[in-house]
Amino acid sequence: MTTFNIPNMSCGGCARSVTRAIQSVDADARIVIDQSRREVELTSGLPRDRFASALAAAGFPVVPATS
């Protein structure tokens, strides 16, 4: 499991965009979004950096998780 903190994920539309960015890398990734904490947990066999790059390209750069 990988956890991303995404500070500018502030609404449901942002959460949907984040989901689409993750699914563009791995359509089968398991995604859990905690919008109030601005965190995403995902489970995938692919490397973390591929998801971080896709999220940044979609306008949602990640920072180290606080938890």
N, CA, C, O and CB atoms as a CASP TS submission, in Angstrom:
PFRMAT TS
TARGET T0000
AUTHOR 0000-0000-0000
METHOD Language model
MODEL 1
PARENT N/A
ATOM      1  N   MET     1       0.851  -1.184   0.000  1.00  0.00           N
ATOM      2  CA  MET     1       0.000   0.000   0.000  1.00  0.00           C
ATOM      3  C   MET     1       0.892   1.241   0.000  1.00  0.00           C
ATOM      4  O   MET     1       1.919   1.294   0.677  1.00  0.00           O
ATOM      5  CB  MET     1      -0.965   0.001   1.231  1.00  0.00           C
ATOM      6  N   THR     2       0.478   2.212  -0.760  1.00  0.00           N
ATOM      7  CA  THR     2       1.174   3.497  -0.866  1.00  0.00           C
ATOM      8  C   THR     2       0.225   4.590  -0.409  1.00  0.00           C
ATOM      9  O   THR     2      -0.957   4.576  -0.752  1.00  0.00           O
ATOM     10  CB  THR     2       1.672   3.763  -2.327  1.00  0.00           C
ATOM     11  N   THR     3       0.737   5.535   0.362  1.00  0.00           N
ATOM     12  CA  THR     3      -0.068   6.663   0.818  1.00  0.00           C
ATOM     13  C   THR     3       0.518   7.948   0.250  1.00  0.00           C
ATOM     14  O   THR     3       1.724   8.187   0.322  1.00  0.00           O
ATOM     15  CB  THR     3      -0.128   6.720   2.373  1.00  0.00           C
ATOM     16  N   PHE     4      -0.359   8.766  -0.314  1.00  0.00           N
ATOM     17  CA  PHE     4       0.031  10.072  -0.824  1.00  0.00           C
ATOM     18  C   PHE     4      -0.744  11.147  -0.081  1.00  0.00           C
ATOM     19  O   PHE     4      -1.940  11.002   0.173  1.00  0.00           O
ATOM     20  CB  PHE     4      -0.213  10.170  -2.351  1.00  0.00           C
ATOM     21  N   ASN     5      -0.063  12.214   0.260  1.00  0.00           N
ATOM     22  CA  ASN     5      -0.712  13.401   0.790  1.00  0.00           C
ATOM     23  C   ASN     5      -0.793  14.378  -0.368  1.00  0.00           C
ATOM     24  O   ASN     5       0.223  14.718  -0.974  1.00  0.00           O
ATOM     25  CB  ASN     5       0.067  14.010   2.030  1.00  0.00           C
ATOM     26  N   ILE     6      -2.012  14.833  -0.677  1.00  0.00           N
ATOM     27  CA  ILE     6      -2.235  15.722  -1.818  1.00  0.00           C
ATOM     28  C   ILE     6      -2.913  16.992  -1.298  1.00  0.00           C
ATOM     29  O   ILE     6      -4.140  17.057  -1.232  1.00  0.00           O
ATOM     30  CB  ILE     6      -3.109  15.021  -2.935  1.00  0.00           C
ATOM     31  N   PRO     7      -2.119  17.999  -0.928  1.00  0.00           N
ATOM     32  CA  PRO     7      -2.667  19.197  -0.284  1.00  0.00           C
ATOM     33  C   PRO     7      -3.742  19.932  -1.074  1.00  0.00           C
ATOM     34  O   PRO     7      -4.646  20.512  -0.474  1.00  0.00           O
ATOM     35  CB  PRO     7      -1.570  20.137  -0.005  1.00  0.00           C
ATOM     36  N   ASN     8      -3.671  19.925  -2.407  1.00  0.00           N
ATOM     37  CA  ASN     8      -4.662  20.699  -3.166  1.00  0.00           C
ATOM     38  C   ASN     8      -5.848  19.865  -3.643  1.00  0.00           C
ATOM     39  O   ASN     8      -6.562  20.285  -4.553  1.00  0.00           O
ATOM     40  CB  ASN     8      -3.999  21.342  -4.356  1.00  0.00           C
ATOM     41  N   MET     9      -6.071  18.698  -3.050  1.00  0.00           N
ATOM     42  CA  MET     9      -7.267  17.890  -3.334  1.00  0.00           C
ATOM     43  C   MET     9      -8.352  18.344  -2.356  1.00  0.00           C
ATOM     44  O   MET     9      -8.473  17.807  -1.255  1.00  0.00           O
ATOM     45  CB  MET     9      -6.975  16.324  -3.197  1.00  0.00           C
ATOM     46  N   SER    10      -9.124  19.323  -2.764  1.00  0.00           N
ATOM     47  CA  SER    10     -10.021  19.983  -1.824  1.00  0.00           C
ATOM     48  C   SER    10     -11.511  19.726  -2.042  1.00  0.00           C
ATOM     49  O   SER    10     -12.338  20.204  -1.265  1.00  0.00           O
ATOM     50  CB  SER    10      -9.781  21.429  -1.879  1.00  0.00           C
ATOM     51  N   CYS    11     -11.863  18.983  -3.084  1.00  0.00           N
ATOM     52  CA  CYS    11     -13.290  18.775  -3.347  1.00  0.00           C
ATOM     53  C   CYS    11     -13.513  17.429  -4.033  1.00  0.00           C
ATOM     54  O   CYS    11     -12.562  16.724  -4.369  1.00  0.00           O
ATOM     55  CB  CYS    11     -13.856  19.920  -4.218  1.00  0.00           C
ATOM     56  N   GLY    12     -14.763  17.093  -4.231  1.00  0.00           N
ATOM     57  CA  GLY    12     -15.098  15.845  -4.898  1.00  0.00           C
ATOM     58  C   GLY    12     -14.585  15.781  -6.325  1.00  0.00           C
ATOM     59  O   GLY    12     -14.180  14.718  -6.797  1.00  0.00           O
ATOM     60  N   GLY    13     -14.601  16.916  -7.015  1.00  0.00           N
ATOM     61  CA  GLY    13     -14.074  16.952  -8.377  1.00  0.00           C
ATOM     62  C   GLY    13     -12.582  16.661  -8.398  1.00  0.00           C
ATOM     63  O   GLY    13     -12.085  15.974  -9.289  1.00  0.00           O
ATOM     64  N   CYS    14     -11.875  17.190  -7.409  1.00  0.00           N
ATOM     65  CA  CYS    14     -10.435  16.909  -7.288  1.00  0.00           C
ATOM     66  C   CYS    14     -10.221  15.418  -7.043  1.00  0.00           C
ATOM     67  O   CYS    14      -9.342  14.805  -7.649  1.00  0.00           O
ATOM     68  CB  CYS    14      -9.799  17.745  -6.136  1.00  0.00           C
ATOM     69  N   ALA    15     -11.020  14.843  -6.160  1.00  0.00           N
ATOM     70  CA  ALA    15     -10.893  13.421  -5.849  1.00  0.00           C
ATOM     71  C   ALA    15     -11.129  12.577  -7.098  1.00  0.00           C
ATOM     72  O   ALA    15     -10.436  11.581  -7.311  1.00  0.00           O
ATOM     73  CB  ALA    15     -11.881  13.021  -4.739  1.00  0.00           C
ATOM     74  N   ARG    16     -12.085  12.958  -7.914  1.00  0.00           N
ATOM     75  CA  ARG    16     -12.338  12.226  -9.161  1.00  0.00           C
ATOM     76  C   ARG    16     -11.158  12.361 -10.123  1.00  0.00           C
ATOM     77  O   ARG    16     -10.787  11.397 -10.791  1.00  0.00           O
ATOM     78  CB  ARG    16     -13.628  12.736  -9.834  1.00  0.00           C
ATOM     79  N   SER    17     -10.573  13.548 -10.193  1.00  0.00           N
ATOM     80  CA  SER    17      -9.402  13.753 -11.057  1.00  0.00           C
ATOM     81  C   SER    17      -8.213  12.935 -10.569  1.00  0.00           C
ATOM     82  O   SER    17      -7.474  12.366 -11.373  1.00  0.00           O
ATOM     83  CB  SER    17      -9.027  15.242 -11.110  1.00  0.00           C
ATOM     84  N   VAL    18      -8.029  12.876  -9.264  1.00  0.00           N
ATOM     85  CA  VAL    18      -6.958  12.071  -8.684  1.00  0.00           C
ATOM     86  C   VAL    18      -7.183  10.598  -9.020  1.00  0.00           C
ATOM     87  O   VAL    18      -6.245   9.894  -9.393  1.00  0.00           O
ATOM     88  CB  VAL    18      -6.883  12.277  -7.149  1.00  0.00           C
ATOM     89  N   THR    19      -8.413  10.139  -8.889  1.00  0.00           N
ATOM     90  CA  THR    19      -8.741   8.754  -9.220  1.00  0.00           C
ATOM     91  C   THR    19      -8.432   8.459 -10.679  1.00  0.00           C
ATOM     92  O   THR    19      -7.848   7.421 -10.989  1.00  0.00           O
ATOM     93  CB  THR    19     -10.215   8.464  -8.926  1.00  0.00           C
ATOM     94  N   ARG    20      -8.812   9.349 -11.568  1.00  0.00           N
ATOM     95  CA  ARG    20      -8.539   9.149 -12.997  1.00  0.00           C
ATOM     96  C   ARG    20      -7.038   9.106 -13.273  1.00  0.00           C
ATOM     97  O   ARG    20      -6.580   8.294 -14.077  1.00  0.00           O
ATOM     98  CB  ARG    20      -9.192  10.265 -13.826  1.00  0.00           C
ATOM     99  N   ALA    21      -6.272   9.971 -12.614  1.00  0.00           N
ATOM    100  CA  ALA    21      -4.817   9.989 -12.812  1.00  0.00           C
ATOM    101  C   ALA    21      -4.201   8.667 -12.361  1.00  0.00           C
ATOM    102  O   ALA    21      -3.327   8.124 -13.036  1.00  0.00           O
ATOM    103  CB  ALA    21      -4.176  11.169 -12.042  1.00  0.00           C
ATOM    104  N   ILE    22      -4.652   8.157 -11.231  1.00  0.00           N
ATOM    105  CA  ILE    22      -4.140   6.869 -10.734  1.00  0.00           C
ATOM    106  C   ILE    22      -4.536   5.743 -11.677  1.00  0.00           C
ATOM    107  O   ILE    22      -3.717   4.884 -12.004  1.00  0.00           O
ATOM    108  CB  ILE    22      -4.669   6.578  -9.308  1.00  0.00           C
ATOM    109  N   GLN    23      -5.789   5.747 -12.115  1.00  0.00           N
ATOM    110  CA  GLN    23      -6.259   4.693 -13.006  1.00  0.00           C
ATOM    111  C   GLN    23      -5.606   4.755 -14.382  1.00  0.00           C
ATOM    112  O   GLN    23      -5.587   3.753 -15.096  1.00  0.00           O
ATOM    113  CB  GLN    23      -7.756   4.776 -13.152  1.00  0.00           C
ATOM    114  N   SER    24      -5.078   5.900 -14.763  1.00  0.00           N
ATOM    115  CA  SER    24      -4.369   5.990 -16.044  1.00  0.00           C
ATOM    116  C   SER    24      -3.053   5.211 -15.992  1.00  0.00           C
ATOM    117  O   SER    24      -2.523   4.812 -17.028  1.00  0.00           O
ATOM    118  CB  SER    24      -4.098   7.466 -16.410  1.00  0.00           C
ATOM    119  N   VAL    25      -2.538   5.000 -14.799  1.00  0.00           N
ATOM    120  CA  VAL    25      -1.315   4.218 -14.614  1.00  0.00           C
ATOM    121  C   VAL    25      -1.658   2.750 -14.399  1.00  0.00           C
ATOM    122  O   VAL    25      -1.029   1.869 -14.984  1.00  0.00           O
ATOM    123  CB  VAL    25      -0.496   4.756 -13.424  1.00  0.00           C
ATOM    124  N   ASP    26      -2.659   2.487 -13.558  1.00  0.00           N
ATOM    125  CA  ASP    26      -3.072   1.112 -13.253  1.00  0.00           C
ATOM    126  C   ASP    26      -4.579   1.096 -13.046  1.00  0.00           C
ATOM    127  O   ASP    26      -5.080   1.496 -11.996  1.00  0.00           O
ATOM    128  CB  ASP    26      -2.328   0.558 -11.988  1.00  0.00           C
ATOM    129  N   ALA    27      -5.287   0.631 -14.054  1.00  0.00           N
ATOM    130  CA  ALA    27      -6.755   0.609 -13.995  1.00  0.00           C
ATOM    131  C   ALA    27      -7.275  -0.296 -12.890  1.00  0.00           C
ATOM    132  O   ALA    27      -8.419  -0.145 -12.461  1.00  0.00           O
ATOM    133  CB  ALA    27      -7.324   0.157 -15.326  1.00  0.00           C
ATOM    134  N   ASP    28      -6.459  -1.232 -12.420  1.00  0.00           N
ATOM    135  CA  ASP    28      -6.890  -2.171 -11.391  1.00  0.00           C
ATOM    136  C   ASP    28      -6.427  -1.786  -9.984  1.00  0.00           C
ATOM    137  O   ASP    28      -6.640  -2.545  -9.039  1.00  0.00           O
ATOM    138  CB  ASP    28      -6.383  -3.545 -11.724  1.00  0.00           C
ATOM    139  N   ALA    29      -5.803  -0.629  -9.834  1.00  0.00           N
ATOM    140  CA  ALA    29      -5.331  -0.200  -8.513  1.00  0.00           C
ATOM    141  C   ALA    29      -6.517  -0.052  -7.567  1.00  0.00           C
ATOM    142  O   ALA    29      -7.587   0.407  -7.965  1.00  0.00           O
ATOM    143  CB  ALA    29      -4.544   1.138  -8.611  1.00  0.00           C
ATOM    144  N   ARG    30      -6.316  -0.445  -6.315  1.00  0.00           N
ATOM    145  CA  ARG    30      -7.337  -0.232  -5.285  1.00  0.00           C
ATOM    146  C   ARG    30      -7.055   1.129  -4.668  1.00  0.00           C
ATOM    147  O   ARG    30      -5.953   1.385  -4.184  1.00  0.00           O
ATOM    148  CB  ARG    30      -7.329  -1.383  -4.189  1.00  0.00           C
ATOM    149  N   ILE    31      -8.066   2.007  -4.689  1.00  0.00           N
ATOM    150  CA  ILE    31      -7.896   3.404  -4.272  1.00  0.00           C
ATOM    151  C   ILE    31      -8.855   3.724  -3.140  1.00  0.00           C
ATOM    152  O   ILE    31     -10.054   3.460  -3.233  1.00  0.00           O
ATOM    153  CB  ILE    31      -8.124   4.371  -5.460  1.00  0.00           C
ATOM    154  N   VAL    32      -8.314   4.297  -2.064  1.00  0.00           N
ATOM    155  CA  VAL    32      -9.133   4.781  -0.956  1.00  0.00           C
ATOM    156  C   VAL    32      -8.749   6.245  -0.745  1.00  0.00           C
ATOM    157  O   VAL    32      -7.593   6.562  -0.466  1.00  0.00           O
ATOM    158  CB  VAL    32      -8.921   3.916   0.365  1.00  0.00           C
ATOM    159  N   ILE    33      -9.736   7.130  -0.882  1.00  0.00           N
ATOM    160  CA  ILE    33      -9.488   8.567  -0.737  1.00  0.00           C
ATOM    161  C   ILE    33     -10.118   9.062   0.555  1.00  0.00           C
ATOM    162  O   ILE    33     -11.296   8.822   0.818  1.00  0.00           O
ATOM    163  CB  ILE    33     -10.048   9.355  -1.952  1.00  0.00           C
ATOM    164  N   ASP    34      -9.320   9.756   1.356  1.00  0.00           N
ATOM    165  CA  ASP    34      -9.807  10.439   2.547  1.00  0.00           C
ATOM    166  C   ASP    34      -9.711  11.931   2.243  1.00  0.00           C
ATOM    167  O   ASP    34      -8.675  12.561   2.455  1.00  0.00           O
ATOM    168  CB  ASP    34      -8.979  10.040   3.849  1.00  0.00           C
ATOM    169  N   GLN    35     -10.803  12.472   1.749  1.00  0.00           N
ATOM    170  CA  GLN    35     -10.797  13.857   1.293  1.00  0.00           C
ATOM    171  C   GLN    35     -10.538  14.832   2.439  1.00  0.00           C
ATOM    172  O   GLN    35      -9.867  15.844   2.241  1.00  0.00           O
ATOM    173  CB  GLN    35     -12.116  14.190   0.620  1.00  0.00           C
ATOM    174  N   SER    36     -11.058  14.547   3.634  1.00  0.00           N
ATOM    175  CA  SER    36     -10.867  15.467   4.757  1.00  0.00           C
ATOM    176  C   SER    36      -9.397  15.540   5.183  1.00  0.00           C
ATOM    177  O   SER    36      -8.942  16.588   5.640  1.00  0.00           O
ATOM    178  CB  SER    36     -11.734  15.036   5.946  1.00  0.00           C
ATOM    179  N   ARG    37      -8.657  14.450   5.039  1.00  0.00           N
ATOM    180  CA  ARG    37      -7.226  14.452   5.380  1.00  0.00           C
ATOM    181  C   ARG    37      -6.359  14.738   4.159  1.00  0.00           C
ATOM    182  O   ARG    37      -5.143  14.898   4.265  1.00  0.00           O
ATOM    183  CB  ARG    37      -6.824  13.108   5.996  1.00  0.00           C
ATOM    184  N   ARG    38      -7.008  14.799   2.998  1.00  0.00           N
ATOM    185  CA  ARG    38      -6.309  15.031   1.725  1.00  0.00           C
ATOM    186  C   ARG    38      -5.250  13.956   1.475  1.00  0.00           C
ATOM    187  O   ARG    38      -4.118  14.237   1.083  1.00  0.00           O
ATOM    188  CB  ARG    38      -5.654  16.428   1.717  1.00  0.00           C
ATOM    189  N   GLU    39      -5.670  12.720   1.721  1.00  0.00           N
ATOM    190  CA  GLU    39      -4.785  11.577   1.529  1.00  0.00           C
ATOM    191  C   GLU    39      -5.410  10.547   0.601  1.00  0.00           C
ATOM    192  O   GLU    39      -6.629  10.401   0.516  1.00  0.00           O
ATOM    193  CB  GLU    39      -4.447  10.935   2.869  1.00  0.00           C
ATOM    194  N   VAL    40      -4.528   9.844  -0.087  1.00  0.00           N
ATOM    195  CA  VAL    40      -4.929   8.744  -0.961  1.00  0.00           C
ATOM    196  C   VAL    40      -4.093   7.532  -0.585  1.00  0.00           C
ATOM    197  O   VAL    40      -2.868   7.610  -0.489  1.00  0.00           O
ATOM    198  CB  VAL    40      -4.752   9.113  -2.479  1.00  0.00           C
ATOM    199  N   GLU    41      -4.767   6.420  -0.375  1.00  0.00           N
ATOM    200  CA  GLU    41      -4.080   5.147  -0.192  1.00  0.00           C
ATOM    201  C   GLU    41      -4.370   4.313  -1.424  1.00  0.00           C
ATOM    202  O   GLU    41      -5.517   4.201  -1.856  1.00  0.00           O
ATOM    203  CB  GLU    41      -4.535   4.412   1.127  1.00  0.00           C
ATOM    204  N   LEU    42      -3.331   3.733  -1.981  1.00  0.00           N
ATOM    205  CA  LEU    42      -3.568   2.887  -3.135  1.00  0.00           C
ATOM    206  C   LEU    42      -2.733   1.624  -3.031  1.00  0.00           C
ATOM    207  O   LEU    42      -1.641   1.605  -2.463  1.00  0.00           O
ATOM    208  CB  LEU    42      -3.253   3.638  -4.434  1.00  0.00           C
ATOM    209  N   THR    43      -3.289   0.582  -3.598  1.00  0.00           N
ATOM    210  CA  THR    43      -2.613  -0.699  -3.638  1.00  0.00           C
ATOM    211  C   THR    43      -2.445  -1.082  -5.097  1.00  0.00           C
ATOM    212  O   THR    43      -3.414  -1.179  -5.850  1.00  0.00           O
ATOM    213  CB  THR    43      -3.400  -1.791  -2.847  1.00  0.00           C
ATOM    214  N   SER    44      -1.198  -1.296  -5.476  1.00  0.00           N
ATOM    215  CA  SER    44      -0.872  -1.655  -6.849  1.00  0.00           C
ATOM    216  C   SER    44       0.509  -2.304  -6.843  1.00  0.00           C
ATOM    217  O   SER    44       1.311  -2.072  -5.938  1.00  0.00           O
ATOM    218  CB  SER    44      -0.912  -0.402  -7.797  1.00  0.00           C
ATOM    219  N   GLY    45       0.771  -3.101  -7.839  1.00  0.00           N
ATOM    220  CA  GLY    45       2.081  -3.706  -7.981  1.00  0.00           C
ATOM    221  C   GLY    45       3.078  -2.811  -8.702  1.00  0.00           C
ATOM    222  O   GLY    45       4.246  -3.172  -8.850  1.00  0.00           O
ATOM    223  N   LEU    46       2.628  -1.653  -9.147  1.00  0.00           N
ATOM    224  CA  LEU    46       3.506  -0.741  -9.890  1.00  0.00           C
ATOM    225  C   LEU    46       4.243   0.198  -8.944  1.00  0.00           C
ATOM    226  O   LEU    46       3.789   0.428  -7.824  1.00  0.00           O
ATOM    227  CB  LEU    46       2.698   0.072 -10.912  1.00  0.00           C
ATOM    228  N   PRO    47       5.375   0.743  -9.382  1.00  0.00           N
ATOM    229  CA  PRO    47       6.178   1.623  -8.523  1.00  0.00           C
ATOM    230  C   PRO    47       5.465   2.928  -8.153  1.00  0.00           C
ATOM    231  O   PRO    47       4.710   3.494  -8.943  1.00  0.00           O
ATOM    232  CB  PRO    47       7.483   1.948  -9.213  1.00  0.00           C
ATOM    233  N   ARG    48       5.728   3.380  -6.936  1.00  0.00           N
ATOM    234  CA  ARG    48       5.138   4.599  -6.386  1.00  0.00           C
ATOM    235  C   ARG    48       5.407   5.810  -7.285  1.00  0.00           C
ATOM    236  O   ARG    48       4.529   6.651  -7.475  1.00  0.00           O
ATOM    237  CB  ARG    48       5.682   4.860  -4.980  1.00  0.00           C
ATOM    238  N   ASP    49       6.621   5.897  -7.836  1.00  0.00           N
ATOM    239  CA  ASP    49       6.985   7.089  -8.613  1.00  0.00           C
ATOM    240  C   ASP    49       6.151   7.257  -9.875  1.00  0.00           C
ATOM    241  O   ASP    49       5.952   8.381 -10.335  1.00  0.00           O
ATOM    242  CB  ASP    49       8.445   7.029  -8.987  1.00  0.00           C
ATOM    243  N   ARG    50       5.663   6.169 -10.437  1.00  0.00           N
ATOM    244  CA  ARG    50       4.795   6.293 -11.633  1.00  0.00           C
ATOM    245  C   ARG    50       3.496   6.996 -11.281  1.00  0.00           C
ATOM    246  O   ARG    50       2.994   7.807 -12.058  1.00  0.00           O
ATOM    247  CB  ARG    50       4.489   4.901 -12.241  1.00  0.00           C
ATOM    248  N   PHE    51       2.949   6.685 -10.108  1.00  0.00           N
ATOM    249  CA  PHE    51       1.713   7.340  -9.673  1.00  0.00           C
ATOM    250  C   PHE    51       1.979   8.796  -9.301  1.00  0.00           C
ATOM    251  O   PHE    51       1.187   9.676  -9.636  1.00  0.00           O
ATOM    252  CB  PHE    51       1.094   6.588  -8.477  1.00  0.00           C
ATOM    253  N   ALA    52       3.083   9.053  -8.614  1.00  0.00           N
ATOM    254  CA  ALA    52       3.421  10.426  -8.233  1.00  0.00           C
ATOM    255  C   ALA    52       3.583  11.298  -9.474  1.00  0.00           C
ATOM    256  O   ALA    52       3.147  12.450  -9.485  1.00  0.00           O
ATOM    257  CB  ALA    52       4.712  10.455  -7.389  1.00  0.00           C
ATOM    258  N   SER    53       4.205  10.756 -10.514  1.00  0.00           N
ATOM    259  CA  SER    53       4.377  11.512 -11.763  1.00  0.00           C
ATOM    260  C   SER    53       3.040  11.795 -12.432  1.00  0.00           C
ATOM    261  O   SER    53       2.802  12.906 -12.905  1.00  0.00           O
ATOM    262  CB  SER    53       5.287  10.749 -12.728  1.00  0.00           C
ATOM    263  N   ALA    54       2.173  10.800 -12.472  1.00  0.00           N
ATOM    264  CA  ALA    54       0.857  10.973 -13.101  1.00  0.00           C
ATOM    265  C   ALA    54       0.022  11.993 -12.324  1.00  0.00           C
ATOM    266  O   ALA    54      -0.679  12.809 -12.923  1.00  0.00           O
ATOM    267  CB  ALA    54       0.110   9.619 -13.180  1.00  0.00           C
ATOM    268  N   LEU    55       0.098  11.945 -11.000  1.00  0.00           N
ATOM    269  CA  LEU    55      -0.650  12.909 -10.188  1.00  0.00           C
ATOM    270  C   LEU    55      -0.118  14.325 -10.393  1.00  0.00           C
ATOM    271  O   LEU    55      -0.898  15.270 -10.509  1.00  0.00           O
ATOM    272  CB  LEU    55      -0.578  12.528  -8.700  1.00  0.00           C
ATOM    273  N   ALA    56       1.191  14.474 -10.437  1.00  0.00           N
ATOM    274  CA  ALA    56       1.775  15.805 -10.663  1.00  0.00           C
ATOM    275  C   ALA    56       1.359  16.340 -12.030  1.00  0.00           C
ATOM    276  O   ALA    56       1.017  17.515 -12.160  1.00  0.00           O
ATOM    277  CB  ALA    56       3.320  15.752 -10.557  1.00  0.00           C
ATOM    278  N   ALA    57       1.388  15.478 -13.053  1.00  0.00           N
ATOM    279  CA  ALA    57       1.000  15.898 -14.404  1.00  0.00           C
ATOM    280  C   ALA    57      -0.467  16.318 -14.449  1.00  0.00           C
ATOM    281  O   ALA    57      -0.845  17.155 -15.270  1.00  0.00           O
ATOM    282  CB  ALA    57       1.253  14.764 -15.410  1.00  0.00           C
ATOM    283  N   ALA    58      -1.298  15.744 -13.574  1.00  0.00           N
ATOM    284  CA  ALA    58      -2.721  16.084 -13.526  1.00  0.00           C
ATOM    285  C   ALA    58      -2.981  17.309 -12.650  1.00  0.00           C
ATOM    286  O   ALA    58      -4.130  17.722 -12.491  1.00  0.00           O
ATOM    287  CB  ALA    58      -3.527  14.897 -13.009  1.00  0.00           C
ATOM    288  N   GLY    59      -1.922  17.894 -12.080  1.00  0.00           N
ATOM    289  CA  GLY    59      -2.077  19.084 -11.265  1.00  0.00           C
ATOM    290  C   GLY    59      -2.216  18.810  -9.781  1.00  0.00           C
ATOM    291  O   GLY    59      -2.629  19.687  -9.022  1.00  0.00           O
ATOM    292  N   PHE    60      -1.876  17.602  -9.361  1.00  0.00           N
ATOM    293  CA  PHE    60      -2.006  17.229  -7.955  1.00  0.00           C
ATOM    294  C   PHE    60      -0.678  16.684  -7.436  1.00  0.00           C
ATOM    295  O   PHE    60      -0.563  15.487  -7.174  1.00  0.00           O
ATOM    296  CB  PHE    60      -3.132  16.183  -7.766  1.00  0.00           C
ATOM    297  N   PRO    61       0.328  17.550  -7.286  1.00  0.00           N
ATOM    298  CA  PRO    61       1.619  17.075  -6.772  1.00  0.00           C
ATOM    299  C   PRO    61       1.464  16.532  -5.357  1.00  0.00           C
ATOM    300  O   PRO    61       0.671  17.041  -4.565  1.00  0.00           O
ATOM    301  CB  PRO    61       2.665  18.209  -6.793  1.00  0.00           C
ATOM    302  N   VAL    62       2.222  15.507  -5.058  1.00  0.00           N
ATOM    303  CA  VAL    62       2.139  14.856  -3.747  1.00  0.00           C
ATOM    304  C   VAL    62       3.266  15.350  -2.851  1.00  0.00           C
ATOM    305  O   VAL    62       4.318  15.779  -3.326  1.00  0.00           O
ATOM    306  CB  VAL    62       2.200  13.314  -3.890  1.00  0.00           C
ATOM    307  N   VAL    63       3.024  15.281  -1.550  1.00  0.00           N
ATOM    308  CA  VAL    63       4.042  15.558  -0.544  1.00  0.00           C
ATOM    309  C   VAL    63       4.110  14.331   0.360  1.00  0.00           C
ATOM    310  O   VAL    63       3.176  13.529   0.363  1.00  0.00           O
ATOM    311  CB  VAL    63       3.718  16.874   0.278  1.00  0.00           C
ATOM    312  N   PRO    64       5.181  14.161   1.122  1.00  0.00           N
ATOM    313  CA  PRO    64       5.253  12.996   2.004  1.00  0.00           C
ATOM    314  C   PRO    64       4.042  12.923   2.937  1.00  0.00           C
ATOM    315  O   PRO    64       3.588  13.939   3.464  1.00  0.00           O
ATOM    316  CB  PRO    64       6.547  13.035   2.826  1.00  0.00           C
ATOM    317  N   ALA    65       3.535  11.721   3.129  1.00  0.00           N
ATOM    318  CA  ALA    65       2.364  11.523   3.996  1.00  0.00           C
ATOM    319  C   ALA    65       2.718  11.890   5.422  1.00  0.00           C
ATOM    320  O   ALA    65       3.840  11.661   5.876  1.00  0.00           O
ATOM    321  CB  ALA    65       1.857  10.060   3.927  1.00  0.00           C
ATOM    322  N   THR    66       1.750  12.462   6.127  1.00  0.00           N
ATOM    323  CA  THR    66       1.969  12.877   7.491  1.00  0.00           C
ATOM    324  C   THR    66       1.686  11.765   8.486  1.00  0.00           C
ATOM    325  O   THR    66       2.042  11.886   9.658  1.00  0.00           O
ATOM    326  CB  THR    66       1.124  14.066   7.802  1.00  0.00           C
ATOM    327  N   SER    67       1.062  10.702   8.052  1.00  0.00           N
ATOM    328  CA  SER    67       0.730   9.612   8.983  1.00  0.00           C
ATOM    329  C   SER    67       1.648   8.434   8.785  1.00  0.00           C
ATOM    330  O   SER    67       1.518   7.426   9.480  1.00  0.00           O
ATOM    331  CB  SER    67      -0.720   9.170   8.809  1.00  0.00           C
TER
END
